[in-house]
Amino acid sequence: MTASQGLPRLPPGRHGLPRDFVVQNQRDRLAAGIIAAVSEFGYHETTITQIAAAAGVSRRTFYGYFNSKEACYLATFDQIADHLCVAAREAAAAQDEWPARVAAKFAAALEVFSTNPQLARFALAAPPRAGGELTAHYRRALDAALAELTDGLPGGAEAQGPSPAVQQSLIGGAVALIVQKLEAGEGERIRDLLPDMVELFLAPFIGRAAAVTVAGRPA
Amino acid sequence: MSSLPDHLLPEAVGREPVSRAVLEHHQRRRVLTAATGVFARRGYRSTTVDQIVSAAKIGVGSFYGLFDGKEDCFLCLYDLIVAEAEEAVGVAVAGGGRWEDRVVGALRVLLELAAAEPDRARVAIVEAPTAGPAAQARYSETVARLAEGLHEGRSADASAEGPPACFEHAAVAGLAWTLHQRLSAGEPPVVAELLPEMAEFVVAPYAGTGMFAR
C-alpha cells in the first residue's frame, strides 16, 4: 500500500513542531489512509489496522482522533465535500450566467476526481455499497450538491425547470457516469465526461440547443 | 417442520402425490417473500439468517436445504424480483406501437410495481448495491439491460443528432437514484406524480431523432 506517499512521516521523537501542526498532520494522514484503504478494498473490507498502517500511525493514534471507522469515514467524506464545494465556487466566480456557472462547477469537480480517482472511489462509489449511515450521509450530500448546482438559477428558468424528482435523477445520473468511468479503469479520464455531463444536466433547464452551446460539444 | 424421507411418506391414494420439486418451489417462495420484508426493513448487512428463518416460520435446516446462506438467498430474491418486473414490462410493451409509447408504458409498469411493493423495490434498488460483489454485478447488468432497451430509440443512422452517447446509462441510473432516495426515506413513489415528469425526462432528448421522428 502506498497510501502515505506524499505525506512524509514526521521524524520520530522530539521534533519541536507545534502541537497543532502535529495534530493536523496526523488527521490528514488518517484521511489519506482511509481514502487509500477504502478505495482499494471497499468500506466493509477495510479495517482500522489497515487505515492506521496506510496513514503511518498507530491504532492508538487512530483512536485518539476517531472512535470508529465510520466516524473517520464520515469526517473524511465531509472534508472532500467541503473541498469540492470551495473549488466549485471558486471556478464559478468568474462566470456571470447560471449555465456557465454550472459548467464551471462540474469542470472543477471532474478535475478533482481525475487528478485523484481514489477520491471518486471513496466518495462516490463506496457509500451506496456500504449501506446504513454511510448511504444516508451520501444521500444528503448529493442533495446538497444539487442545491449548490441550482443555486442562482434564474427565476424564469426555474418556473419551467424540471421537477425536484427529475433534478435528483440528473445529479444521480451525473454521478453514475463518474462511477462508470472508475469501473472501466479510466479514472484519470473522468474529466473527459465534462461536455456530455454539462449538456445532460442543463438540457432540462435551458433546452437542448442552449445546453449544447454551453457544453461546447460538437453537435 | 422437517419433511419425512420419501420412503416413510404415506402412500397418496386416489390423488396425485405432490412432488418434492413442487413442495420445494413453494417453500422457496415462502422464504423469499418473508426475506423481502426482513431485508427491506433491516438492510442486507444487518439481516441474519435467523431473522429470515423466524419470519418465514421454517427451520434453519430447511433454510440451508434451499439456500447456501444469506447471500445466496438475497441473490435468488433479486433475480426473482427483476425477472417478474421484466416480465411485466414485456407484457406491457408486447402490443408494439410507437417507441415512445412503449418507453412510457415500461416506465409506468416499473413505477407501479415500486409503488405497490415498496419492499421489493427497496431490495432491488437500495439493498442490492450493498449485498456484495455478486449482487453489485447483477445490479449493474440490470441497469445496462434497461439502458440498452432505451437505446433502441436512436436512429440506425449514426450521424443523426441525438443525446450524448452516455445518455441512456445516465437516465436509467438517474431514475434509479430518484427511486433510491424516495424508498430510503420511506416514501414509495407516487405514479401519478412521477410518471409524466420521468417520461418527459427520458423521452424528450430523442425528440426529432431516430424512432421518435417516425
Boltz contact constraints between the chains, C-beta under 6 A:
constraints:
  - contact:
      token1: [A, 128]
      token2: [B, 129]
      max_distance: 6.0
  - contact:
      token1: [A, 129]
      token2: [B, 129]
      max_distance: 6.0
  - contact:
      token1: [A, 129]
      token2: [B, 130]
      max_distance: 6.0
  - contact:
      token1: [A, 131]
      token2: [B, 43]
      max_distance: 6.0
  - contact:
      token1: [A, 131]
      token2: [B, 45]
      max_distance: 6.0
  - contact:
      token1: [A, 131]
      token2: [B, 130]
      max_distance: 6.0
  - contact:
      token1: [A, 139]
      token2: [B, 181]
      max_distance: 6.0
  - contact:
      token1: [A, 163]
      token2: [B, 197]
      max_distance: 6.0
  - contact:
      token1: [A, 165]
      token2: [B, 178]
      max_distance: 6.0
  - contact:
      token1: [A, 165]
      token2: [B, 194]
      max_distance: 6.0
  - contact:
      token1: [A, 165]
      token2: [B, 197]
      max_distance: 6.0
  - contact:
      token1: [A, 166]
      token2: [B, 197]
      max_distance: 6.0
  - contact:
      token1: [A, 166]
      token2: [B, 201]
      max_distance: 6.0
  - contact:
      token1: [A, 168]
      token2: [B, 178]
      max_distance: 6.0
  - contact:
      token1: [A, 168]
      token2: [B, 181]
      max_distance: 6.0
  - contact:
      token1: [A, 169]
      token2: [B, 174]
      max_distance: 6.0
  - contact:
      token1: [A, 169]
      token2: [B, 175]
      max_distance: 6.0
  - contact:
      token1: [A, 169]
      token2: [B, 178]
      max_distance: 6.0
  - contact:
      token1: [A, 172]
      token2: [B, 174]
      max_distance: 6.0
  - contact:
      token1: [A, 172]
      token2: [B, 177]
      max_distance: 6.0
  - contact:
      token1: [A, 173]
      token2: [B, 170]
      max_distance: 6.0
  - contact:
      token1: [A, 173]
      token2: [B, 173]
      max_distance: 6.0
  - contact:
      token1: [A, 173]
      token2: [B, 174]
      max_distance: 6.0
  - contact:
      token1: [A, 176]
      token2: [B, 170]
      max_distance: 6.0
  - contact:
      token1: [A, 176]
      token2: [B, 173]
      max_distance: 6.0
  - contact:
      token1: [A, 177]
      token2: [B, 166]
      max_distance: 6.0
  - contact:
      token1: [A, 177]
      token2: [B, 170]
      max_distance: 6.0
  - contact:
      token1: [A, 196]
      token2: [B, 164]
      max_distance: 6.0
  - contact:
      token1: [A, 196]
      token2: [B, 166]
      max_distance: 6.0
  - contact:
      token1: [A, 199]
      token2: [B, 164]
      max_distance: 6.0
  - contact:
      token1: [A, 200]
      token2: [B, 170]
      max_distance: 6.0
